[in-house]
């Protein structure tokens, strides 16, 4: 009986620590990203953003621009190619969607 209680307590502790790791990784995924808008397609509600490289290693090399769907709740009227932006992205069913878009 005592051994069973010890095993159950250990399993509960392991479950709690794994849940905390999942929550912290989800929080990291929601951190804002930065980049430069390369294209705005207002008709199809798409925006292409070239992500900003972090750090100093490879800072002069730019990555390829990524295209994102923009939901109807976000305005594209003030965003133009060449603007530096901060943005957040979510992905559902293979479609990457901007959840937050703000000029710097």
Secondary structure, 3 states (H helix, E strand, C coil): CHHHHHHHHHHHHHHHHHHHHHHHHHHHHCCCEEEEEEEEECCCCEEEEEECCCCCCCCCCCCCEEEEEECCCCCCCCCCCCCEEEEEEEEECCEEEEEEEEEC
